[in-house]
Amino acid sequence: MAPADEILDEIPRRRVLYGRRKGRRLRAGQSRLVAEYLPKFEILDLPESGFISPRDLFPPETDETWLEIGFGAGEHMLAQAEANERVGFIGCEPFFNGVVQLISGMHDRGVENIRIYRDDARLLLARLSDASVARAFVLFPDPWPKTRHHKRRIVSKPVLDQLHRILKPDAELRIATDDPGYLDWILQHVIGHGGFDWLARRPADWREKPDDWPDSRYESKARLAGRSCAYLRYISRTN
């Protein structure tokens, strides 16, 4: 793995986001919930230099930290947080209406072991301390299918470098997609990176999910539309 200062040089110094950040207008009840509830769980300020420890974001009894990049409406992360009460979850999602859906679910189900970052996930990755995350998820990211947009794909060498840096040795990285072109891209980039071992030994290992992998809204829509989903599991390897 490249030294941390070299990796940081590949990360943008400001947000670089594509696509929508807001959808339909919030209802009055949603607006009140966001105003009263979101500030308790939002990560607002990142340091200009140095690193933050994810453990500092959660109560002392938290055992470890998991990270989800692009949680959509939050169904997967919310289910994981309910099932793993002693794990602290950090979710990155710039689409505000998705954040509202997550906050609503957290409020209704009494889930408090989630922290939310509403900006470019790469900015947060660059500020998390080394070997501080025990599991990471990148589930159904935007495939940006046009060739001229491939540079926008979140699965890229700079992001994989950062994930490898912040993941503990033998920590698990889970990636899912329903786009065949993006699947090829992911396999080439993650295997070619050299810092991750693919756990698949037979086709069923990536065609079928583990029991502890909850559904998301997008995933359910993909299956209903007849699209096959790939569920990729990797282990972070020490060099």
C-alpha positions in Angstrom: 0.0 0.0 0.0 1.2 3.5 -0.8 2.2 5.8 2.2 -0.7 7.7 3.7 0.5 11.1 2.4 0.7 9.8 -1.2 -2.9 8.4 -0.9 -4.2 11.7 0.4 -2.8 13.4 -2.7 -5.2 11.4 -4.8 -8.3 12.4 -2.8 -10.1 15.7 -3.7 -9.7 18.6 -1.3 -13.3 19.5 -1.8 -16.5 17.7 -2.6 -16.8 16.3 -6.1 -20.4 14.9 -6.4 -22.5 14.0 -9.4 -26.2 13.3 -9.7 -29.0 14.7 -7.5 -28.5 15.8 -3.9 -32.2 16.5 -3.3 -35.5 15.0 -4.5 -39.1 15.8 -3.7 -39.9 18.5 -1.1 -40.1 17.2 2.5 -43.4 17.0 4.3 -43.8 19.1 7.4 -43.4 16.1 9.7 -40.2 15.1 8.0 -38.8 18.6 8.2 -39.4 18.6 12.0 -37.8 15.2 12.4 -34.7 16.3 10.5 -34.4 19.5 12.5 -34.8 17.7 15.9 -33.1 14.3 15.2 -30.5 14.6 12.5 -28.1 16.9 14.5 -27.7 14.1 17.1 -26.2 11.8 14.6 -24.6 13.8 11.8 -20.8 14.2 11.3 -20.4 17.8 10.4 -16.8 18.9 10.6 -13.7 17.1 9.4 -10.2 18.3 10.5 -8.1 20.1 7.9 -5.3 17.7 8.7 -4.7 14.5 10.7 -7.2 11.8 11.4 -10.2 11.1 13.5 -10.9 7.8 15.3 -14.3 6.4 14.5 -14.5 5.1 18.1 -14.7 8.7 19.3 -18.0 9.0 17.5 -19.7 6.4 19.6 -20.3 5.4 23.3 -17.4 3.6 25.0 -19.2 0.3 25.0 -19.1 0.1 21.2 -17.0 -2.9 20.1 -16.1 -1.9 16.5 -17.0 0.4 13.6 -18.5 -0.5 10.2 -18.8 1.8 7.3 -21.3 2.0 4.4 -20.6 4.2 1.4 -23.8 5.3 -0.4 -26.6 3.8 1.8 -29.4 5.0 -0.4 -32.6 5.0 1.8 -30.7 3.2 4.6 -32.6 -0.1 4.7 -29.5 -2.3 4.7 -27.6 -0.2 7.3 -30.6 0.2 9.6 -31.2 -3.6 9.6 -27.5 -4.2 10.3 -27.5 -1.6 13.1 -30.5 -3.3 14.7 -28.9 -6.7 14.5 -25.5 -5.5 15.8 -26.2 -3.2 18.7 -22.6 -3.1 19.9 -21.3 -2.0 16.4 -21.0 1.7 15.5 -22.1 2.4 11.9 -20.9 5.3 9.8 -23.0 5.9 6.7 -22.1 8.2 3.8 -25.0 9.5 1.5 -25.2 12.9 -0.2 -28.8 12.4 -1.4 -30.8 14.2 1.3 -34.1 12.4 0.8 -32.3 9.1 1.4 -30.9 10.5 4.7 -34.4 11.6 5.7 -35.7 8.0 5.1 -32.9 6.7 7.3 -33.5 9.2 10.1 -37.2 8.3 10.0 -36.4 4.6 10.4 -33.9 5.3 13.2 -36.5 7.3 15.0 -39.3 4.8 14.6 -37.2 1.8 15.6 -35.1 3.4 18.3 -31.7 2.9 16.5 -28.9 5.2 17.7 -25.7 3.4 16.7 -25.5 5.2 13.3 -23.6 8.3 12.4 -24.3 10.1 9.1 -22.0 11.9 6.7 -23.8 13.8 4.0 -21.0 14.7 1.6 -18.4 13.2 -0.7 -17.5 9.9 1.0 -13.9 10.3 -0.2 -13.4 13.3 2.1 -14.4 11.2 5.1 -12.2 8.3 4.1 -9.2 10.6 3.9 -9.7 11.6 7.6 -10.4 8.2 9.2 -7.5 6.7 11.1 -5.6 3.7 10.0 -7.0 0.2 10.7 -10.1 1.7 12.4 -12.9 0.0 10.5 -13.9 -3.6 10.9 -16.2 -3.9 7.9 -17.1 -1.8 4.9 -20.0 -1.9 2.4 -20.3 -0.4 -1.1 -23.7 -1.7 -2.2 -25.2 -1.0 -5.7 -23.3 2.2 -6.4 -24.2 4.2 -9.5 -22.6 2.3 -12.4 -22.2 5.4 -14.6 -22.4 3.2 -17.7 -21.2 5.7 -20.3 -17.5 5.4 -20.9 -16.9 9.1 -20.5 -18.4 8.8 -17.0 -16.4 5.9 -15.8 -14.1 8.2 -13.9 -17.0 9.0 -11.6 -17.3 5.4 -10.4 -16.7 5.1 -6.6 -14.8 1.8 -7.0 -11.5 3.2 -8.1 -7.8 2.9 -7.1 -7.8 6.0 -4.8 -10.9 4.8 -2.9 -9.6 1.2 -2.7 -6.3 2.6 -1.4 -8.2 4.4 1.3 -10.4 1.5 2.2 -7.3 -0.7 2.5 -5.7 1.8 4.8 -8.7 2.2 7.1 -9.8 -1.4 7.2 -8.3 -3.6 9.9 -6.3 -6.7 8.8 -8.7 -9.4 7.7 -11.6 -7.0 7.8 -14.4 -7.7 5.2 -15.3 -5.5 2.3 -18.6 -6.2 0.7 -19.5 -4.8 -2.8 -22.7 -5.5 -4.7 -23.9 -4.5 -8.2 -26.6 -5.5 -10.7 -24.8 -4.0 -13.7 -22.7 -6.5 -15.7 -20.3 -3.8 -17.0 -19.7 -2.5 -13.5 -19.2 -6.0 -12.2 -16.3 -6.6 -14.6 -14.9 -3.2 -13.6 -15.1 -4.0 -9.9 -13.5 -7.4 -10.3 -10.6 -6.0 -12.3 -10.0 -3.1 -10.0 -10.3 -4.9 -6.6 -8.3 -8.0 -7.7 -5.8 -5.8 -9.5 -5.4 -3.6 -6.4 -3.5 -6.4 -4.6 -4.8 -5.5 -1.1 -7.9 -7.7 -1.0 -8.5 -11.4 -1.3 -11.8 -12.5 -2.9 -13.6 -15.0 -0.8 -15.5 -16.7 -3.7 -14.6 -20.3 -4.5 -17.7 -21.2 -6.5 -20.4 -19.3 -8.4 -22.9 -19.6 -5.6 -20.5 -17.6 -3.4 -21.2 -14.4 -5.4 -24.6 -15.2 -6.7 -26.2 -15.8 -3.3 -26.0 -13.5 -0.3 -24.9 -14.6 3.2 -27.8 -14.7 5.7 -26.5 -11.6 7.5 -26.8 -9.4 4.3 -30.2 -7.6 4.5 -32.0 -6.4 1.4 -32.1 -2.8 0.3 -34.9 -1.1 -1.7 -32.8 -0.8 -4.8 -31.8 -4.5 -4.7 -35.4 -5.6 -4.4 -36.3 -3.5 -7.5 -33.4 -4.9 -9.4 -34.5 -8.5 -8.8 -38.1 -7.6 -9.6 -36.9 -6.2 -12.9 -35.1 -9.5 -13.7 -31.6 -8.2 -13.2 -29.1 -10.6 -11.6 -27.2 -9.2 -8.6 -23.6 -10.0 -7.7 -22.6 -10.1 -4.0 -18.8 -9.8 -3.7 -16.9 -10.4 -0.4 -13.3 -9.5 0.1 -10.9 -9.7 3.0 -8.4 -6.9 3.5 -4.9 -8.3 3.3 -1.7 -7.0 5.0 1.1 -6.5 2.5 
